[in-house]
Amino acid sequence: MSDYAIDAFYLGSDAELDTYDGNWSVAQAFSLVGNTYGSGAAPLLQSHETVLLEDFSPDEGFFSASTPQELHPLIAVPEQDPMDGALEYHVTIQTVDAERIQARMYVLQDDLGRLFLTPGRQDAAVAAQAVRSVTIDRLAQDKMAWLCSNLEASNFVTSFLEGTQLMSVGGEVPVEQLEIGDLVQTLDHGLQPIVWMGCQHVVSGASEAPIRIGTGALGMGWPKRPLYVSPQHRVVVASEIALQMFDQPQVLVPAKKLLGLPNISQCSVHRALTYWHVMTRAHEVLFADSALVESFLPGPMALSALPDRNRRDLFVHQPSLVFQDGKPKTARRCVEGARAEKLVERLCRAKQPALEGHCLTRAASTGAWRRRADTRRAAAVRCYANAAPALVDSVVPQATVTVIPPRQN
């Protein structure tokens, strides 16, 4: 592996384009269409920089070593999660000589929210020094997941293992005894009705084996008994480290990414298991064995991973999902891939729990996020510029959340 330098134009910082990592496509892919960058007074060539993609290897990612490198040099090892978003657009390039050139270019967004525009190929259509402006005409490709994350399409159904106890209107109830219409306790909105439940019987392989979160493993004594969830079921992490990394004190992290924390492990494979899916009207944070976990999120990946029988039953109870366009809103920012691994690594190094009580008294921001420039450099993008523009902190008002503790037995 080695670093790989590419020519790029710095477009400034922007709101997060890919607001949900658990999806193949970039959520805000069309928000840049119609934008023009650069002008006669401030030609784009003035923002030309060299961007370094770390851990680049022609033997990983989109193509193999036998494929010519010039087909797509913007490949980095997926596990490094180098970009927050990557998009390919059809563009119109206006040169300083008033020549118009039609081409394809890539827009990359790093973890600091910075946007870079690059031809992405060694044989660029026009020299960077001759570019006056670039207009983004239309989207060419928004599913460049190999450049952004290590998504696993087969593992996106979030499920509780049978026997898990959810906090409901009458106290803790085993998930298999709940029914549609029953009220379950949520962190943000009190008691909310269940609008759909699904049951799935599997013989677990490596990808289906549940994650065991031992008693007190998350902090604050939670969960109060071992909790078993599917590997992709997201769990709330509420800590100062999450605030430092993501500008939000609470984030949702897949259970399997918590395996680096003490007393969290994956169960043995080749066992007969029964998983339950619990869906509320909106994506919510539930109390499961007193841990804070998500309800079922009917996003494109989850719907495609459901068995046909469950998907048909879901559409009967929620017919609007048949025509769903895009992804539903999540209760917290979902942190996946290398970002989640980095978060867990920092928690372990600092010997901090995943749940800190004072971080549960502040709601996660629902507005557009911006990183603070002094928190850390981008995960895998370094910009070599003489004077990189400073990022302006964006302070988002924090609402107050009342935490309802689970009832003790």
Phi, psi and omega per residue, in radians:
M1 nan 2.642 3.128
S2 -2.732 2.932 3.083
D3 -1.410 2.711 -3.082
Y4 -2.396 2.113 -3.088
A5 -1.646 2.421 3.085
I6 -2.308 2.669 3.027
D7 -1.388 2.419 -3.121
A8 -2.685 2.792 3.025
F9 -1.894 2.293 3.108
Y10 -1.453 2.148 -3.069
L11 -1.779 0.001 -3.086
G12 1.733 -3.073 3.121
S13 -1.772 2.666 -3.062
D14 -2.546 2.980 3.041
A15 -1.091 2.756 -3.084
E16 -1.065 2.198 3.122
L17 -1.409 -0.701 -3.128
D18 -1.848 1.599 -3.012
T19 -1.431 -0.097 -3.118
Y20 -2.578 1.983 -3.069
D21 -1.298 -0.351 -3.102
G22 -1.424 0.796 -3.087
N23 -2.698 2.471 -3.095
W24 -1.188 -0.580 -3.035
S25 -1.734 2.792 3.112
V26 -1.492 2.167 -2.957
A27 -1.049 -0.753 -3.047
Q28 -1.804 0.658 -3.038
A29 -1.079 -0.564 -3.054
F30 -1.547 -0.058 -3.063
S31 -1.200 -0.339 -3.120
L32 -1.668 -0.189 -3.109
V33 -1.104 2.297 -3.122
G34 1.658 -0.224 3.131
N35 -1.291 2.489 3.035
T36 -2.039 2.255 3.139
Y37 -1.978 2.184 -3.099
G38 1.664 2.721 3.131
S39 -2.741 3.122 3.100
G40 -1.108 -0.658 -3.137
A41 -1.314 -0.554 3.135
A42 -2.358 1.338 -3.085
P43 -1.064 2.580 -3.079
L44 -1.115 -0.460 -3.119
L45 -1.008 -0.406 3.141
Q46 -1.225 -0.317 3.139
S47 -1.785 0.250 -3.136
H48 -1.146 2.319 -3.123
E49 -2.478 3.012 3.000
T50 -1.919 2.154 -3.141
V51 -1.883 2.376 -3.103
L52 -1.896 2.045 3.012
L53 -1.516 2.073 -3.101
E54 -1.412 2.697 3.055
D55 1.016 0.566 3.075
F56 -1.214 2.436 3.070
S57 -2.623 2.243 3.094
P58 -1.230 -0.113 -3.138
D59 -1.647 0.004 -3.094
E60 -2.164 2.865 2.959
G61 1.415 -2.286 -2.923
F62 -1.212 -0.622 -3.085
F63 -2.279 2.832 3.133
S64 -1.659 3.091 -3.103
A65 -1.132 -0.380 -3.119
S66 -1.423 -0.173 -3.139
T67 -1.563 2.356 3.135
P68 -0.994 2.332 -3.068
Q69 -1.093 -0.526 -3.051
E70 -1.211 -0.147 3.113
L71 -1.130 -0.665 -3.112
H72 -2.879 1.534 -3.088
P73 -1.372 -0.016 -3.084
L74 -1.599 0.748 -3.079
I75 -1.875 2.305 3.047
A76 -2.243 2.827 -3.115
V77 -1.092 2.195 -3.058
P78 -0.989 -0.633 -3.087
E79 -1.103 -0.361 -3.130
Q80 -1.416 -0.256 3.082
D81 0.813 1.042 -2.968
P82 -1.278 -0.462 -3.046
M83 -2.128 2.641 3.020
D84 -1.524 -0.448 3.100
G85 -2.769 2.522 3.109
A86 -2.495 2.218 -3.055
L87 -2.384 2.588 3.070
E88 -2.026 2.286 -3.086
Y89 -2.223 2.666 2.865
H90 -1.454 2.280 -3.052
V91 -2.323 2.838 2.990
T92 -2.018 2.111 -3.131
I93 -1.721 2.244 3.063
Q94 -1.881 2.105 -3.114
T95 -1.559 2.951 3.119
V96 -1.176 -0.287 3.095
D97 -1.664 0.263 3.101
A98 1.187 0.357 3.065
E99 -1.517 2.456 3.123
R100 -1.897 2.255 -3.083
I101 -2.256 2.266 3.054
Q102 -1.587 2.325 -3.085
A103 -2.729 3.094 3.000
R104 -1.979 2.402 3.096
M105 -2.432 2.838 -3.110
Y106 -1.912 2.438 2.978
V107 -1.903 2.174 3.141
L108 -2.028 2.434 3.055
Q109 -2.156 2.222 -3.138
D110 -1.633 -3.076 -3.055
D111 -1.286 -0.095 3.041
L112 -1.665 0.024 -3.127
G113 1.500 0.068 -3.116
R114 -1.349 2.448 3.127
L115 -1.826 2.379 3.071
F116 -2.229 2.410 3.103
L117 -1.963 2.209 -3.063
T118 -2.491 2.565 3.033
P119 -1.199 -0.458 3.064
G120 1.268 0.087 3.139
R121 -2.366 2.648 -3.111
Q122 -1.223 -0.518 3.122
D123 -1.677 1.212 -3.104
A124 -1.050 2.602 -3.097
A125 -1.132 -0.502 -3.113
V126 -2.666 2.569 3.134
A127 -1.106 2.444 -3.102
A128 -1.015 -0.571 -3.098
Q129 -1.223 -0.139 -3.101
A130 -1.895 0.052 -3.057
V131 -1.505 2.118 3.053
R132 -1.590 -0.802 -3.134
S133 -2.677 2.773 3.071
V134 -2.324 2.211 3.075
T135 -1.878 2.237 3.119
I136 -1.482 1.972 -3.026
D137 -1.513 -0.894 -3.118
R138 -2.789 2.816 -3.104
L139 -1.361 2.360 3.073
A140 -1.805 -0.682 -3.084
Q141 -2.810 2.306 3.108
D142 -2.196 0.140 -3.088
K143 -1.934 0.940 -3.121
M144 -1.651 0.960 -3.037
A145 -1.126 -0.472 -3.132
W146 -1.107 -0.383 -3.131
L147 -1.591 -0.288 -2.966
C148 -1.987 -0.597 -3.023
S149 -2.817 3.044 -3.132
N150 -1.942 1.003 -3.112
L151 -1.142 2.524 3.096
E152 -2.099 1.852 -2.985
A153 -1.109 -0.456 -3.042
S154 -1.471 -0.097 -2.983
N155 -2.085 0.505 -3.008
F156 -1.718 0.108 3.088
V157 -1.482 2.136 -3.136
T158 -1.594 2.184 -2.981
S159 -2.516 2.638 3.008
F160 -1.745 2.382 3.025
L161 -1.214 2.475 -3.139
E162 -0.945 2.383 -3.083
G163 1.824 -0.302 3.092
T164 -1.102 2.365 -3.105
Q165 -1.768 2.138 3.099
L166 -1.773 2.501 3.094
M167 -1.309 2.148 -3.120
S168 -2.196 -3.010 -3.085
V169 -1.093 -0.481 -3.120
G170 -1.833 0.263 -3.085
G171 1.905 -2.821 -3.108
E172 -1.397 2.326 -3.097
V173 -2.327 2.341 3.050
P174 -0.996 2.415 -3.014
V175 -0.992 -0.623 -3.087
E176 -1.229 -0.227 3.115
Q177 -1.649 -0.076 3.102
L178 -1.423 2.761 3.134
E179 -2.384 2.852 3.049
I180 -1.028 2.311 -3.093
G181 1.747 -0.373 3.079
D182 -1.139 2.617 -3.136
L183 -1.669 2.285 3.077
V184 -2.079 2.609 -3.117
Q185 -1.358 2.328 3.069
T186 -2.063 2.744 -3.113
L187 -1.234 -0.640 -2.990
D188 -1.707 -0.588 -2.939
H189 -2.247 0.471 3.074
G190 1.132 -2.525 -3.128
L191 -1.340 2.260 3.140
Q192 -2.306 2.510 -3.118
P193 -1.329 2.563 2.985
I194 -1.359 2.240 -3.124
V195 -1.821 -0.262 3.066
W196 -2.828 2.529 3.017
M197 -2.345 2.468 3.101
G198 -2.246 2.615 3.138
C199 -2.189 2.361 -3.086
Q200 -2.400 2.175 3.107
H201 -1.744 2.230 -3.114
V202 -2.401 2.727 2.881
V203 -1.810 1.917 -2.891
S204 -1.226 2.282 2.897
G205 -1.780 -2.850 -3.091
A206 -1.093 -0.542 -3.070
S207 -1.505 -0.320 -3.108
E208 -1.822 -0.199 -3.094
A209 -1.059 2.300 -3.053
P210 -1.206 2.723 3.025
I211 -1.602 2.269 3.110
R212 -1.743 2.048 3.082
I213 -1.813 1.848 -3.003
G214 -1.184 2.892 -3.137
T215 -0.951 2.179 3.104
G216 1.268 0.125 -3.037
A217 -1.151 -0.450 -3.090
L218 -1.560 -0.248 -3.072
G219 1.875 2.846 3.141
M220 1.071 0.335 -3.097
G221 1.342 0.155 -3.111
W222 -1.806 2.494 -0.155
P223 -1.212 2.822 -3.096
K224 -1.528 -0.083 2.969
R225 -2.607 2.807 -3.131
P226 -0.973 2.332 3.136
L227 -1.904 2.348 3.139
Y228 -2.107 2.108 3.124
V229 -2.361 2.864 3.089
S230 -1.174 2.725 -3.028
P231 -0.974 -0.598 -3.087
Q232 -1.610 0.031 3.128
H233 -1.194 2.203 -3.031
R234 -1.513 2.465 -3.105
V235 -2.083 2.492 3.128
V236 -1.271 2.264 2.917
V237 -1.959 2.129 -3.115
A238 -2.177 1.819 -3.049
S239 -2.737 2.841 3.063
E240 -1.123 -0.556 3.131
I241 -1.165 -0.692 3.052
A242 -1.075 -0.690 3.116
L243 -1.112 -0.718 3.127
Q244 -1.137 -0.679 -3.052
M245 -1.434 -0.628 -2.967
F246 -2.175 0.099 -3.104
D247 1.061 0.332 3.100
Q248 -2.447 2.318 -3.083
P249 -1.284 -0.336 -3.101
Q250 -2.206 2.260 3.085
V251 -2.387 2.840 3.089
L252 -1.835 2.250 -3.071
V253 -2.213 2.320 3.088
P254 -1.001 2.452 -3.082
A255 -0.984 -0.639 -3.084
K256 -1.195 -0.366 3.086
K257 -1.372 -0.154 3.117
L258 -1.584 0.071 -3.048
L259 -1.075 -0.330 3.107
G260 -1.328 -0.215 -3.127
L261 -1.452 2.617 3.133
P262 -1.038 2.499 3.042
N263 1.162 0.417 3.013
I264 -2.161 2.229 -3.045
S265 -2.591 2.946 3.067
Q266 -1.843 2.367 -3.068
C267 -1.263 2.926 3.136
S268 -1.171 2.703 -3.107
V269 -1.603 3.106 3.113
H270 1.043 0.871 3.046
R271 -2.204 2.573 3.055
A272 -1.379 2.159 -3.062
L273 -2.259 2.726 3.004
T274 -2.185 2.107 3.118
Y275 -1.856 2.592 3.097
W276 -2.168 2.392 3.075
H277 -1.865 2.320 -3.118
V278 -2.189 2.055 -3.088
M279 -2.010 2.327 3.029
T280 -1.878 3.080 -3.050
R281 -1.058 -0.651 3.036
A282 -2.206 2.879 3.081
H283 -1.144 2.183 -3.041
E284 -2.280 2.847 2.979
V285 -1.701 2.104 -3.096
L286 -1.833 2.883 3.018
F287 -1.776 1.965 3.120
A288 -2.109 1.982 -3.027
D289 0.897 0.589 3.136
S290 1.248 0.083 2.974
A291 -1.504 2.779 -3.130
L292 -1.747 1.973 -3.073
V293 -2.371 2.893 -3.091
E294 -1.483 2.738 2.923
S295 -1.461 3.027 -3.129
F296 -1.127 2.284 3.128
L297 -1.892 1.981 -3.063
P298 -1.435 1.012 3.077
G299 -1.402 3.006 -3.103
P300 -0.992 -0.716 -3.121
M301 -1.177 -0.768 -3.122
A302 -1.135 -0.734 -3.137
L303 -1.108 -0.699 -3.139
S304 -1.225 -0.435 -3.113
A305 -1.524 -0.267 3.117
L306 -1.178 2.517 2.980
P307 -1.047 2.646 -3.085
D308 -0.946 -0.718 -3.105
R309 -1.083 -0.792 3.128
N310 -1.157 -0.668 -3.121
R311 -1.159 -0.723 3.115
R312 -1.113 -0.728 3.138
D313 -1.137 -0.683 3.099
L314 -1.085 -0.754 -3.130
F315 -1.166 -0.511 3.079
V316 -1.148 -0.746 -3.111
H317 -1.440 -0.474 -3.131
Q318 -2.309 1.259 -3.047
P319 -1.094 -0.398 3.137
S320 -1.108 -0.401 -3.136
L321 -1.183 -0.381 3.118
V322 -1.066 -0.588 -3.081
F323 -1.857 0.279 -3.103
Q324 -1.091 2.280 3.120
D325 -1.978 2.055 -3.140
G326 1.535 -2.654 -3.033
K327 -2.081 2.619 3.080
P328 -1.304 2.799 3.130
K329 -1.299 2.406 -3.134
T330 -1.658 2.675 -3.097
A331 -1.202 -0.494 3.090
R332 -2.503 2.891 3.029
R333 -1.122 2.324 3.132
C334 -1.639 2.145 -3.108
V335 -1.887 2.097 -3.050
E336 -2.118 -3.140 2.939
G337 0.928 -2.441 -3.060
A338 -1.153 -0.478 3.106
R339 -1.106 -0.759 3.122
A340 -1.134 -0.707 3.120
E341 -1.117 -0.688 3.113
K342 -1.144 -0.695 3.109
L343 -1.056 -0.839 -3.135
V344 -1.127 -0.686 3.105
E345 -1.042 -0.757 -3.137
R346 -1.207 -0.637 3.077
L347 -1.083 -0.740 -3.140
C348 -1.158 -0.760 -3.091
R349 -1.133 -0.659 -3.140
A350 -1.498 -0.090 -3.098
K351 0.970 0.743 3.137
Q352 -1.817 2.532 3.095
P353 -1.304 2.837 3.101
A354 -1.259 -0.407 -3.139
L355 -2.113 2.126 3.018
E356 -2.037 2.250 -3.014
G357 -0.966 -0.735 -3.083
H358 -1.208 -0.384 3.100
C359 -1.419 -0.186 3.072
L360 -1.569 -0.009 3.094
T361 -1.678 0.024 3.130
R362 -2.133 2.262 3.122
A363 -1.288 2.647 3.057
A364 -1.229 2.557 3.131
S365 -1.145 2.400 3.061
T366 -1.839 0.036 -3.134
G367 -1.595 3.129 3.099
A368 -1.133 2.323 -3.079
W369 -1.688 2.655 2.971
R370 -2.430 2.422 3.137
R371 -1.315 2.683 2.923
R372 -1.504 2.308 -3.031
A373 -1.119 -0.399 -3.064
D374 -1.666 0.110 -3.130
T375 -1.330 -0.872 3.101
R376 -2.968 2.781 3.091
R377 -1.353 2.926 -3.116
A378 -1.029 2.624 -3.016
A379 -0.985 -0.760 -3.093
A380 -2.611 0.457 3.084
V381 -2.236 2.171 3.074
R382 -2.036 2.358 -3.110
C383 -1.896 2.135 3.123
Y384 -1.771 1.590 -3.136
A385 -2.203 2.677 3.117
N386 -1.135 -0.698 -3.140
A387 -2.584 1.618 3.135
A388 -1.278 2.305 3.135
P389 -1.022 2.443 -3.134
A390 -1.317 2.522 3.069
L391 -1.519 2.447 -3.131
V392 -1.670 2.238 3.107
D393 -1.104 2.450 3.073
S394 -2.022 2.007 -3.099
V395 -1.657 2.079 -3.134
V396 -1.802 2.195 3.125
P397 -0.994 2.411 -3.123
Q398 -1.760 2.263 3.052
A399 -1.455 2.927 3.139
T400 -1.833 2.357 3.113
V401 -2.031 2.303 3.044
T402 -1.545 2.087 -3.139
V403 -1.501 2.106 3.130
I404 -1.698 1.868 -3.096
P405 -1.196 2.580 3.095
P406 -1.099 2.600 3.113
R407 -1.258 2.294 3.138
Q408 -1.334 2.560 3.095
N409 -1.210 nan nan
